[in-house]
Amino acid sequence: MPKMKTNSGAKKRFQLTGSGKVKRKHAYKSHILTKKTTKQKRNLTHTGTVSRVDEPRVKRLILA
């Protein structure tokens, strides 16, 4: 049986931390930025972590 392939989209979007959590970037930061406030854009810059319930699904895509 062939090896499982890592999902190409997921490997570009997610990154594993040392403790095993999954880092992600916030959405709504790519275009139509003129109507968003500076505070909103600044807060979207920081990375977040994937929700605990979604973690197994994302890890399966990354670690396949």
CHARMM-style PDB file with segment names, atoms N, HN, CA, C and O in Angstrom:
ATOM      1  N   MET     1       0.841  -1.186   0.000  1.00  0.00      PROA
ATOM      2  CA  MET     1       0.000   0.000   0.000  1.00  0.00      PROA
ATOM      3  C   MET     1       0.883   1.245   0.000  1.00  0.00      PROA
ATOM      4  O   MET     1       1.876   1.290   0.727  1.00  0.00      PROA
ATOM      5  N   PRO     2       0.539   2.274  -0.814  1.00  0.00      PROA
ATOM      6  CA  PRO     2       1.391   3.469  -0.876  1.00  0.00      PROA
ATOM      7  C   PRO     2       1.287   4.311   0.392  1.00  0.00      PROA
ATOM      8  O   PRO     2       0.346   4.185   1.176  1.00  0.00      PROA
ATOM      9  N   LYS     3       2.275   5.161   0.562  1.00  0.00      PROA
ATOM     10  HN  LYS     3       3.039   5.263  -0.074  1.00  0.00      PROA
ATOM     11  CA  LYS     3       2.290   6.059   1.717  1.00  0.00      PROA
ATOM     12  C   LYS     3       1.180   7.097   1.574  1.00  0.00      PROA
ATOM     13  O   LYS     3       0.768   7.437   0.465  1.00  0.00      PROA
ATOM     14  N   MET     4       0.704   7.597   2.718  1.00  0.00      PROA
ATOM     15  HN  MET     4       1.039   7.321   3.619  1.00  0.00      PROA
ATOM     16  CA  MET     4      -0.288   8.674   2.704  1.00  0.00      PROA
ATOM     17  C   MET     4       0.431   9.989   2.401  1.00  0.00      PROA
ATOM     18  O   MET     4       1.545  10.225   2.870  1.00  0.00      PROA
ATOM     19  N   LYS     5      -0.220  10.833   1.613  1.00  0.00      PROA
ATOM     20  HN  LYS     5      -1.124  10.642   1.232  1.00  0.00      PROA
ATOM     21  CA  LYS     5       0.390  12.114   1.279  1.00  0.00      PROA
ATOM     22  C   LYS     5      -0.109  13.195   2.223  1.00  0.00      PROA
ATOM     23  O   LYS     5      -1.271  13.195   2.631  1.00  0.00      PROA
ATOM     24  N   THR     6       0.789  14.122   2.567  1.00  0.00      PROA
ATOM     25  HN  THR     6       1.733  14.123   2.236  1.00  0.00      PROA
ATOM     26  CA  THR     6       0.419  15.297   3.352  1.00  0.00      PROA
ATOM     27  C   THR     6      -0.429  16.202   2.473  1.00  0.00      PROA
ATOM     28  O   THR     6      -0.135  16.369   1.289  1.00  0.00      PROA
ATOM     29  N   ASN     7      -1.482  16.788   3.042  1.00  0.00      PROA
ATOM     30  HN  ASN     7      -1.720  16.652   4.004  1.00  0.00      PROA
ATOM     31  CA  ASN     7      -2.328  17.708   2.296  1.00  0.00      PROA
ATOM     32  C   ASN     7      -1.555  18.993   2.013  1.00  0.00      PROA
ATOM     33  O   ASN     7      -1.106  19.666   2.941  1.00  0.00      PROA
ATOM     34  N   SER     8      -1.397  19.335   0.738  1.00  0.00      PROA
ATOM     35  HN  SER     8      -1.762  18.788  -0.016  1.00  0.00      PROA
ATOM     36  CA  SER     8      -0.568  20.480   0.332  1.00  0.00      PROA
ATOM     37  C   SER     8      -1.093  21.799   0.891  1.00  0.00      PROA
ATOM     38  O   SER     8      -0.308  22.641   1.328  1.00  0.00      PROA
ATOM     39  N   GLY     9      -2.408  21.985   0.882  1.00  0.00      PROA
ATOM     40  HN  GLY     9      -3.045  21.301   0.527  1.00  0.00      PROA
ATOM     41  CA  GLY     9      -2.993  23.219   1.402  1.00  0.00      PROA
ATOM     42  C   GLY     9      -2.779  23.353   2.893  1.00  0.00      PROA
ATOM     43  O   GLY     9      -2.505  24.445   3.392  1.00  0.00      PROA
ATOM     44  N   ALA    10      -2.903  22.230   3.616  1.00  0.00      PROA
ATOM     45  HN  ALA    10      -3.125  21.343   3.211  1.00  0.00      PROA
ATOM     46  CA  ALA    10      -2.756  22.255   5.073  1.00  0.00      PROA
ATOM     47  C   ALA    10      -1.320  22.537   5.490  1.00  0.00      PROA
ATOM     48  O   ALA    10      -1.090  23.249   6.467  1.00  0.00      PROA
ATOM     49  N   LYS    11      -0.350  21.985   4.761  1.00  0.00      PROA
ATOM     50  HN  LYS    11      -0.538  21.406   3.967  1.00  0.00      PROA
ATOM     51  CA  LYS    11       1.037  22.207   5.176  1.00  0.00      PROA
ATOM     52  C   LYS    11       1.464  23.657   4.986  1.00  0.00      PROA
ATOM     53  O   LYS    11       2.407  24.117   5.631  1.00  0.00      PROA
ATOM     54  N   LYS    12       0.765  24.388   4.093  1.00  0.00      PROA
ATOM     55  HN  LYS    12      -0.001  24.014   3.570  1.00  0.00      PROA
ATOM     56  CA  LYS    12       1.060  25.810   3.898  1.00  0.00      PROA
ATOM     57  C   LYS    12       0.367  26.678   4.950  1.00  0.00      PROA
ATOM     58  O   LYS    12       0.823  27.783   5.244  1.00  0.00      PROA
ATOM     59  N   ARG    13      -0.735  26.177   5.514  1.00  0.00      PROA
ATOM     60  HN  ARG    13      -1.105  25.279   5.275  1.00  0.00      PROA
ATOM     61  CA  ARG    13      -1.551  26.997   6.407  1.00  0.00      PROA
ATOM     62  C   ARG    13      -1.319  26.748   7.888  1.00  0.00      PROA
ATOM     63  O   ARG    13      -1.558  27.638   8.705  1.00  0.00      PROA
ATOM     64  N   PHE    14      -0.857  25.553   8.251  1.00  0.00      PROA
ATOM     65  HN  PHE    14      -0.663  24.830   7.587  1.00  0.00      PROA
ATOM     66  CA  PHE    14      -0.731  25.190   9.659  1.00  0.00      PROA
ATOM     67  C   PHE    14       0.693  24.797   9.998  1.00  0.00      PROA
ATOM     68  O   PHE    14       1.461  24.380   9.131  1.00  0.00      PROA
ATOM     69  N   GLN    15       1.043  24.938  11.294  1.00  0.00      PROA
ATOM     70  HN  GLN    15       0.420  25.277  11.999  1.00  0.00      PROA
ATOM     71  CA  GLN    15       2.380  24.594  11.771  1.00  0.00      PROA
ATOM     72  C   GLN    15       2.239  24.020  13.173  1.00  0.00      PROA
ATOM     73  O   GLN    15       1.477  24.540  13.987  1.00  0.00      PROA
ATOM     74  N   LEU    16       2.968  22.956  13.454  1.00  0.00      PROA
ATOM     75  HN  LEU    16       3.587  22.533  12.792  1.00  0.00      PROA
ATOM     76  CA  LEU    16       2.907  22.344  14.777  1.00  0.00      PROA
ATOM     77  C   LEU    16       3.848  23.047  15.734  1.00  0.00      PROA
ATOM     78  O   LEU    16       4.963  23.407  15.356  1.00  0.00      PROA
ATOM     79  N   THR    17       3.413  23.247  16.970  1.00  0.00      PROA
ATOM     80  HN  THR    17       2.507  22.955  17.277  1.00  0.00      PROA
ATOM     81  CA  THR    17       4.279  23.829  17.994  1.00  0.00      PROA
ATOM     82  C   THR    17       5.025  22.698  18.689  1.00  0.00      PROA
ATOM     83  O   THR    17       4.764  21.523  18.430  1.00  0.00      PROA
ATOM     84  N   GLY    18       5.935  23.048  19.556  1.00  0.00      PROA
ATOM     85  HN  GLY    18       6.147  24.002  19.767  1.00  0.00      PROA
ATOM     86  CA  GLY    18       6.710  22.049  20.284  1.00  0.00      PROA
ATOM     87  C   GLY    18       5.859  21.192  21.196  1.00  0.00      PROA
ATOM     88  O   GLY    18       6.168  20.021  21.421  1.00  0.00      PROA
ATOM     89  N   SER    19       4.781  21.771  21.729  1.00  0.00      PROA
ATOM     90  HN  SER    19       4.530  22.722  21.547  1.00  0.00      PROA
ATOM     91  CA  SER    19       3.916  21.029  22.648  1.00  0.00      PROA
ATOM     92  C   SER    19       2.851  20.218  21.919  1.00  0.00      PROA
ATOM     93  O   SER    19       2.068  19.509  22.550  1.00  0.00      PROA
ATOM     94  N   GLY    20       2.820  20.322  20.588  1.00  0.00      PROA
ATOM     95  HN  GLY    20       3.457  20.898  20.076  1.00  0.00      PROA
ATOM     96  CA  GLY    20       1.876  19.518  19.821  1.00  0.00      PROA
ATOM     97  C   GLY    20       0.610  20.243  19.412  1.00  0.00      PROA
ATOM     98  O   GLY    20      -0.264  19.654  18.776  1.00  0.00      PROA
ATOM     99  N   LYS    21       0.498  21.521  19.769  1.00  0.00      PROA
ATOM    100  HN  LYS    21       1.208  22.000  20.286  1.00  0.00      PROA
ATOM    101  CA  LYS    21      -0.666  22.292  19.340  1.00  0.00      PROA
ATOM    102  C   LYS    21      -0.472  22.701  17.878  1.00  0.00      PROA
ATOM    103  O   LYS    21       0.626  22.585  17.334  1.00  0.00      PROA
ATOM    104  N   VAL    22      -1.535  23.175  17.256  1.00  0.00      PROA
ATOM    105  HN  VAL    22      -2.427  23.269  17.698  1.00  0.00      PROA
ATOM    106  CA  VAL    22      -1.470  23.567  15.851  1.00  0.00      PROA
ATOM    107  C   VAL    22      -1.657  25.074  15.745  1.00  0.00      PROA
ATOM    108  O   VAL    22      -2.684  25.616  16.156  1.00  0.00      PROA
ATOM    109  N   LYS    23      -0.640  25.752  15.180  1.00  0.00      PROA
ATOM    110  HN  LYS    23       0.194  25.312  14.846  1.00  0.00      PROA
ATOM    111  CA  LYS    23      -0.708  27.198  14.986  1.00  0.00      PROA
ATOM    112  C   LYS    23      -1.410  27.502  13.676  1.00  0.00      PROA
ATOM    113  O   LYS    23      -1.307  26.742  12.713  1.00  0.00      PROA
ATOM    114  N   ARG    24      -2.132  28.632  13.647  1.00  0.00      PROA
ATOM    115  HN  ARG    24      -2.216  29.249  14.430  1.00  0.00      PROA
ATOM    116  CA  ARG    24      -2.810  29.062  12.432  1.00  0.00      PROA
ATOM    117  C   ARG    24      -2.788  30.580  12.345  1.00  0.00      PROA
ATOM    118  O   ARG    24      -2.574  31.270  13.342  1.00  0.00      PROA
ATOM    119  N   LYS    25      -3.009  31.084  11.155  1.00  0.00      PROA
ATOM    120  HN  LYS    25      -3.182  30.524  10.345  1.00  0.00      PROA
ATOM    121  CA  LYS    25      -3.124  32.523  10.960  1.00  0.00      PROA
ATOM    122  C   LYS    25      -4.596  32.897  10.960  1.00  0.00      PROA
ATOM    123  O   LYS    25      -5.458  32.058  10.702  1.00  0.00      PROA
ATOM    124  N   HSD    26      -4.878  34.152  11.251  1.00  0.00      PROA
ATOM    125  HN  HSD    26      -4.178  34.834  11.461  1.00  0.00      PROA
ATOM    126  CA  HSD    26      -6.257  34.634  11.222  1.00  0.00      PROA
ATOM    127  C   HSD    26      -6.695  34.928   9.792  1.00  0.00      PROA
ATOM    128  O   HSD    26      -5.879  35.265   8.934  1.00  0.00      PROA
ATOM    129  N   ALA    27      -7.979  34.796   9.558  1.00  0.00      PROA
ATOM    130  HN  ALA    27      -8.641  34.522  10.255  1.00  0.00      PROA
ATOM    131  CA  ALA    27      -8.561  35.134   8.261  1.00  0.00      PROA
ATOM    132  C   ALA    27      -8.834  36.640   8.211  1.00  0.00      PROA
ATOM    133  O   ALA    27      -8.603  37.347   9.192  1.00  0.00      PROA
ATOM    134  N   TYR    28      -9.317  37.119   7.093  1.00  0.00      PROA
ATOM    135  HN  TYR    28      -9.505  36.545   6.296  1.00  0.00      PROA
ATOM    136  CA  TYR    28      -9.721  38.528   6.878  1.00  0.00      PROA
ATOM    137  C   TYR    28      -8.545  39.500   6.918  1.00  0.00      PROA
ATOM    138  O   TYR    28      -8.719  40.648   7.329  1.00  0.00      PROA
ATOM    139  N   LYS    29      -7.361  39.075   6.506  1.00  0.00      PROA
ATOM    140  HN  LYS    29      -7.219  38.143   6.172  1.00  0.00      PROA
ATOM    141  CA  LYS    29      -6.204  39.971   6.524  1.00  0.00      PROA
ATOM    142  C   LYS    29      -5.568  40.095   5.143  1.00  0.00      PROA
ATOM    143  O   LYS    29      -4.466  40.630   5.024  1.00  0.00      PROA
ATOM    144  N   SER    30      -6.246  39.609   4.090  1.00  0.00      PROA
ATOM    145  HN  SER    30      -7.142  39.175   4.187  1.00  0.00      PROA
ATOM    146  CA  SER    30      -5.593  39.584   2.784  1.00  0.00      PROA
ATOM    147  C   SER    30      -6.008  40.718   1.849  1.00  0.00      PROA
ATOM    148  O   SER    30      -5.177  41.205   1.082  1.00  0.00      PROA
ATOM    149  N   HSD    31      -7.265  41.152   1.890  1.00  0.00      PROA
ATOM    150  HN  HSD    31      -7.940  40.757   2.513  1.00  0.00      PROA
ATOM    151  CA  HSD    31      -7.703  42.225   0.988  1.00  0.00      PROA
ATOM    152  C   HSD    31      -8.877  42.965   1.612  1.00  0.00      PROA
ATOM    153  O   HSD    31      -9.400  42.560   2.650  1.00  0.00      PROA
ATOM    154  N   ILE    32      -9.284  44.048   0.970  1.00  0.00      PROA
ATOM    155  HN  ILE    32      -8.860  44.377   0.126  1.00  0.00      PROA
ATOM    156  CA  ILE    32     -10.306  44.974   1.481  1.00  0.00      PROA
ATOM    157  C   ILE    32      -9.921  45.443   2.887  1.00  0.00      PROA
ATOM    158  O   ILE    32     -10.704  45.336   3.831  1.00  0.00      PROA
ATOM    159  N   LEU    33      -8.711  45.960   3.001  1.00  0.00      PROA
ATOM    160  HN  LEU    33      -8.075  46.047   2.234  1.00  0.00      PROA
ATOM    161  CA  LEU    33      -8.195  46.372   4.299  1.00  0.00      PROA
ATOM    162  C   LEU    33      -8.496  47.835   4.618  1.00  0.00      PROA
ATOM    163  O   LEU    33      -8.306  48.273   5.753  1.00  0.00      PROA
ATOM    164  N   THR    34      -8.966  48.596   3.621  1.00  0.00      PROA
ATOM    165  HN  THR    34      -9.121  48.240   2.699  1.00  0.00      PROA
ATOM    166  CA  THR    34      -9.189  50.033   3.844  1.00  0.00      PROA
ATOM    167  C   THR    34     -10.328  50.287   4.818  1.00  0.00      PROA
ATOM    168  O   THR    34     -10.283  51.251   5.583  1.00  0.00      PROA
ATOM    169  N   LYS    35     -11.342  49.442   4.802  1.00  0.00      PROA
ATOM    170  HN  LYS    35     -11.379  48.659   4.181  1.00  0.00      PROA
ATOM    171  CA  LYS    35     -12.491  49.668   5.691  1.00  0.00      PROA
ATOM    172  C   LYS    35     -12.304  49.067   7.074  1.00  0.00      PROA
ATOM    173  O   LYS    35     -13.138  49.273   7.955  1.00  0.00      PROA
ATOM    174  N   LYS    36     -11.225  48.332   7.276  1.00  0.00      PROA
ATOM    175  HN  LYS    36     -10.546  48.165   6.560  1.00  0.00      PROA
ATOM    176  CA  LYS    36     -10.977  47.747   8.594  1.00  0.00      PROA
ATOM    177  C   LYS    36     -10.125  48.702   9.419  1.00  0.00      PROA
ATOM    178  O   LYS    36      -9.246  49.382   8.889  1.00  0.00      PROA
ATOM    179  N   THR    37     -10.389  48.747  10.701  1.00  0.00      PROA
ATOM    180  HN  THR    37     -11.103  48.195  11.132  1.00  0.00      PROA
ATOM    181  CA  THR    37      -9.643  49.659  11.565  1.00  0.00      PROA
ATOM    182  C   THR    37      -8.227  49.147  11.777  1.00  0.00      PROA
ATOM    183  O   THR    37      -7.950  47.961  11.600  1.00  0.00      PROA
ATOM    184  N   THR    38      -7.339  50.050  12.155  1.00  0.00      PROA
ATOM    185  HN  THR    38      -7.565  51.014  12.298  1.00  0.00      PROA
ATOM    186  CA  THR    38      -5.951  49.689  12.415  1.00  0.00      PROA
ATOM    187  C   THR    38      -5.863  48.657  13.532  1.00  0.00      PROA
ATOM    188  O   THR    38      -5.068  47.719  13.464  1.00  0.00      PROA
ATOM    189  N   LYS    39      -6.685  48.839  14.557  1.00  0.00      PROA
ATOM    190  HN  LYS    39      -7.331  49.601  14.613  1.00  0.00      PROA
ATOM    191  CA  LYS    39      -6.702  47.899  15.682  1.00  0.00      PROA
ATOM    192  C   LYS    39      -7.118  46.503  15.222  1.00  0.00      PROA
ATOM    193  O   LYS    39      -6.536  45.500  15.633  1.00  0.00      PROA
ATOM    194  N   GLN    40      -8.130  46.458  14.367  1.00  0.00      PROA
ATOM    195  HN  GLN    40      -8.603  47.273  14.032  1.00  0.00      PROA
ATOM    196  CA  GLN    40      -8.609  45.170  13.868  1.00  0.00      PROA
ATOM    197  C   GLN    40      -7.521  44.464  13.060  1.00  0.00      PROA
ATOM    198  O   GLN    40      -7.292  43.266  13.227  1.00  0.00      PROA
ATOM    199  N   LYS    41      -6.852  45.217  12.181  1.00  0.00      PROA
ATOM    200  HN  LYS    41      -7.038  46.190  12.044  1.00  0.00      PROA
ATOM    201  CA  LYS    41      -5.792  44.634  11.347  1.00  0.00      PROA
ATOM    202  C   LYS    41      -4.615  44.186  12.202  1.00  0.00      PROA
ATOM    203  O   LYS    41      -4.013  43.146  11.934  1.00  0.00      PROA
ATOM    204  N   ARG    42      -4.285  44.959  13.223  1.00  0.00      PROA
ATOM    205  HN  ARG    42      -4.774  45.804  13.440  1.00  0.00      PROA
ATOM    206  CA  ARG    42      -3.169  44.604  14.107  1.00  0.00      PROA
ATOM    207  C   ARG    42      -3.471  43.312  14.862  1.00  0.00      PROA
ATOM    208  O   ARG    42      -2.600  42.454  15.000  1.00  0.00      PROA
ATOM    209  N   ASN    43      -4.703  43.173  15.350  1.00  0.00      PROA
ATOM    210  HN  ASN    43      -5.411  43.871  15.238  1.00  0.00      PROA
ATOM    211  CA  ASN    43      -5.065  41.978  16.099  1.00  0.00      PROA
ATOM    212  C   ASN    43      -5.141  40.736  15.217  1.00  0.00      PROA
ATOM    213  O   ASN    43      -4.955  39.622  15.706  1.00  0.00      PROA
ATOM    214  N   LEU    44      -5.411  40.910  13.932  1.00  0.00      PROA
ATOM    215  HN  LEU    44      -5.562  41.815  13.535  1.00  0.00      PROA
ATOM    216  CA  LEU    44      -5.444  39.778  13.013  1.00  0.00      PROA
ATOM    217  C   LEU    44      -4.048  39.304  12.627  1.00  0.00      PROA
ATOM    218  O   LEU    44      -3.884  38.208  12.092  1.00  0.00      PROA
ATOM    219  N   THR    45      -3.036  40.140  12.902  1.00  0.00      PROA
ATOM    220  HN  THR    45      -3.169  41.031  13.336  1.00  0.00      PROA
ATOM    221  CA  THR    45      -1.656  39.794  12.555  1.00  0.00      PROA
ATOM    222  C   THR    45      -1.141  38.626  13.401  1.00  0.00      PROA
ATOM    223  O   THR    45      -0.409  37.771  12.903  1.00  0.00      PROA
ATOM    224  N   HSD    46      -1.522  38.593  14.673  1.00  0.00      PROA
ATOM    225  HN  HSD    46      -2.117  39.288  15.077  1.00  0.00      PROA
ATOM    226  CA  HSD    46      -1.008  37.571  15.586  1.00  0.00      PROA
ATOM    227  C   HSD    46      -1.544  36.187  15.230  1.00  0.00      PROA
ATOM    228  O   HSD    46      -2.662  36.049  14.733  1.00  0.00      PROA
ATOM    229  N   THR    47      -0.739  35.177  15.491  1.00  0.00      PROA
ATOM    230  HN  THR    47       0.169  35.289  15.895  1.00  0.00      PROA
ATOM    231  CA  THR    47      -1.184  33.810  15.209  1.00  0.00      PROA
ATOM    232  C   THR    47      -2.071  33.308  16.331  1.00  0.00      PROA
ATOM    233  O   THR    47      -1.969  33.757  17.473  1.00  0.00      PROA
ATOM    234  N   GLY    48      -2.936  32.380  15.994  1.00  0.00      PROA
ATOM    235  HN  GLY    48      -3.019  32.016  15.066  1.00  0.00      PROA
ATOM    236  CA  GLY    48      -3.795  31.744  16.978  1.00  0.00      PROA
ATOM    237  C   GLY    48      -3.541  30.249  16.975  1.00  0.00      PROA
ATOM    238  O   GLY    48      -2.664  29.763  16.261  1.00  0.00      PROA
ATOM    239  N   THR    49      -4.299  29.528  17.766  1.00  0.00      PROA
ATOM    240  HN  THR    49      -5.011  29.923  18.347  1.00  0.00      PROA
ATOM    241  CA  THR    49      -4.188  28.070  17.746  1.00  0.00      PROA
ATOM    242  C   THR    49      -5.518  27.496  17.269  1.00  0.00      PROA
ATOM    243  O   THR    49      -6.580  28.091  17.453  1.00  0.00      PROA
ATOM    244  N   VAL    50      -5.425  26.335  16.657  1.00  0.00      PROA
ATOM    245  HN  VAL    50      -4.562  25.851  16.507  1.00  0.00      PROA
ATOM    246  CA  VAL    50      -6.619  25.654  16.170  1.00  0.00      PROA
ATOM    247  C   VAL    50      -7.415  25.163  17.372  1.00  0.00      PROA
ATOM    248  O   VAL    50      -6.840  24.747  18.378  1.00  0.00      PROA
ATOM    249  N   SER    51      -8.731  25.212  17.263  1.00  0.00      PROA
ATOM    250  HN  SER    51      -9.198  25.550  16.445  1.00  0.00      PROA
ATOM    251  CA  SER    51      -9.617  24.752  18.325  1.00  0.00      PROA
ATOM    252  C   SER    51      -9.312  23.306  18.693  1.00  0.00      PROA
ATOM    253  O   SER    51      -8.909  22.509  17.845  1.00  0.00      PROA
ATOM    254  N   ARG    52      -9.509  22.978  19.963  1.00  0.00      PROA
ATOM    255  HN  ARG    52      -9.836  23.625  20.651  1.00  0.00      PROA
ATOM    256  CA  ARG    52      -9.183  21.641  20.471  1.00  0.00      PROA
ATOM    257  C   ARG    52      -9.952  20.552  19.730  1.00  0.00      PROA
ATOM    258  O   ARG    52      -9.413  19.473  19.483  1.00  0.00      PROA
ATOM    259  N   VAL    53     -11.214  20.827  19.370  1.00  0.00      PROA
ATOM    260  HN  VAL    53     -11.651  21.703  19.571  1.00  0.00      PROA
ATOM    261  CA  VAL    53     -12.026  19.819  18.693  1.00  0.00      PROA
ATOM    262  C   VAL    53     -11.613  19.630  17.230  1.00  0.00      PROA
ATOM    263  O   VAL    53     -11.842  18.564  16.657  1.00  0.00      PROA
ATOM    264  N   ASP    54     -11.010  20.653  16.626  1.00  0.00      PROA
ATOM    265  HN  ASP    54     -10.824  21.518  17.091  1.00  0.00      PROA
ATOM    266  CA  ASP    54     -10.576  20.553  15.228  1.00  0.00      PROA
ATOM    267  C   ASP    54      -9.151  20.044  15.087  1.00  0.00      PROA
ATOM    268  O   ASP    54      -8.730  19.678  13.990  1.00  0.00      PROA
ATOM    269  N   GLU    55      -8.402  20.017  16.188  1.00  0.00      PROA
ATOM    270  HN  GLU    55      -8.744  20.314  17.079  1.00  0.00      PROA
ATOM    271  CA  GLU    55      -6.995  19.608  16.142  1.00  0.00      PROA
ATOM    272  C   GLU    55      -6.757  18.236  15.506  1.00  0.00      PROA
ATOM    273  O   GLU    55      -5.891  18.126  14.638  1.00  0.00      PROA
ATOM    274  N   PRO    56      -7.490  17.181  15.901  1.00  0.00      PROA
ATOM    275  CA  PRO    56      -7.225  15.867  15.296  1.00  0.00      PROA
ATOM    276  C   PRO    56      -7.389  15.861  13.783  1.00  0.00      PROA
ATOM    277  O   PRO    56      -6.627  15.204  13.074  1.00  0.00      PROA
ATOM    278  N   ARG    57      -8.382  16.593  13.290  1.00  0.00      PROA
ATOM    279  HN  ARG    57      -9.001  17.127  13.867  1.00  0.00      PROA
ATOM    280  CA  ARG    57      -8.631  16.648  11.846  1.00  0.00      PROA
ATOM    281  C   ARG    57      -7.486  17.320  11.112  1.00  0.00      PROA
ATOM    282  O   ARG    57      -7.061  16.853  10.056  1.00  0.00      PROA
ATOM    283  N   VAL    58      -6.980  18.426  11.674  1.00  0.00      PROA
ATOM    284  HN  VAL    58      -7.325  18.805  12.532  1.00  0.00      PROA
ATOM    285  CA  VAL    58      -5.880  19.162  11.040  1.00  0.00      PROA
ATOM    286  C   VAL    58      -4.599  18.344  11.113  1.00  0.00      PROA
ATOM    287  O   VAL    58      -3.837  18.299  10.148  1.00  0.00      PROA
ATOM    288  N   LYS    59      -4.356  17.694  12.251  1.00  0.00      PROA
ATOM    289  HN  LYS    59      -4.976  17.730  13.035  1.00  0.00      PROA
ATOM    290  CA  LYS    59      -3.134  16.889  12.397  1.00  0.00      PROA
ATOM    291  C   LYS    59      -3.117  15.729  11.414  1.00  0.00      PROA
ATOM    292  O   LYS    59      -2.056  15.348  10.920  1.00  0.00      PROA
ATOM    293  N   ARG    60      -4.281  15.169  11.127  1.00  0.00      PROA
ATOM    294  HN  ARG    60      -5.143  15.479  11.528  1.00  0.00      PROA
ATOM    295  CA  ARG    60      -4.350  14.071  10.166  1.00  0.00      PROA
ATOM    296  C   ARG    60      -3.940  14.559   8.785  1.00  0.00      PROA
ATOM    297  O   ARG    60      -3.313  13.819   8.027  1.00  0.00      PROA
ATOM    298  N   LEU    61      -4.293  15.821   8.445  1.00  0.00      PROA
ATOM    299  HN  LEU    61      -4.802  16.423   9.061  1.00  0.00      PROA
ATOM    300  CA  LEU    61      -3.912  16.377   7.154  1.00  0.00      PROA
ATOM    301  C   LEU    61      -2.421  16.660   7.095  1.00  0.00      PROA
ATOM    302  O   LEU    61      -1.790  16.439   6.061  1.00  0.00      PROA
ATOM    303  N   ILE    62      -1.852  17.145   8.191  1.00  0.00      PROA
ATOM    304  HN  ILE    62      -2.366  17.324   9.030  1.00  0.00      PROA
ATOM    305  CA  ILE    62      -0.438  17.528   8.226  1.00  0.00      PROA
ATOM    306  C   ILE    62       0.475  16.311   8.328  1.00  0.00      PROA
ATOM    307  O   ILE    62       1.465  16.212   7.602  1.00  0.00      PROA
ATOM    308  N   LEU    63       0.146  15.390   9.224  1.00  0.00      PROA
ATOM    309  HN  LEU    63      -0.657  15.471   9.813  1.00  0.00      PROA
ATOM    310  CA  LEU    63       1.060  14.288   9.551  1.00  0.00      PROA
ATOM    311  C   LEU    63       0.795  13.024   8.756  1.00  0.00      PROA
ATOM    312  O   LEU    63       1.274  11.951   9.123  1.00  0.00      PROA
ATOM    313  N   ALA    64       0.038  13.133   7.673  1.00  0.00      PROA
ATOM    314  HN  ALA    64      -0.351  14.005   7.375  1.00  0.00      PROA
ATOM    315  CA  ALA    64      -0.279  11.931   6.882  1.00  0.00      PROA
ATOM    316  C   ALA    64       0.950  11.383   6.188  1.00  0.00      PROA
ATOM    317  OT1 ALA    64       0.864  10.378   5.482  1.00  0.00      PROA
TER     318      ALA     64
END
